[in-house]
Amino acid sequence: MNDDAKKFVSTVSVGLKIFSNGLDLIADMIENYANVPEEEGEKETPAPKTGAQEKKAKPAPRKRTAKKKGKGTMTDVVLQHVIDAESGIHIDQLEEQTGIQKKKLHGIVHRLRGQGRIRNMKQGVYVPAE
């Protein structure tokens, strides 16, 4: 065999070994799935973890998007902006001033309204509760 043929055969051999390991992992996963207890009362010991299963990626740290005026939660930041607004503040202004996504702002505003800390002046405009 010439050198090119030997490299080809070697590469195919390595590829087949990797493929075989992948199939073994898939077979183990299917076997573990098949061994799941059908009744909640049954408990079964988990299968030994393989190298690929042991490593779990850490979740990325959560980013806060609010530009804070000092310390506090995003709820505190939103409440402070509502208090600072002389004639009420619109949800769009809150989004622009705080950097908080509108969907999250709606949740914060809903919570503050439920706590009786702010109220609607008109649709989308909020003022501090009296």
Secondary structure, 3 states (H helix, E strand, C coil): CCHHHHHHHHHHHHHHHHHHHHHHHHHHHHHHHHCCCCCCCCCCCCCCCCHHHHCCCCCCCCCCCCCCCCCCCHHHHHHHHHHHCCCCEEHHHHHHHHCCCHHHHHHHHHHHHHCCCEEEEECCEEEECC
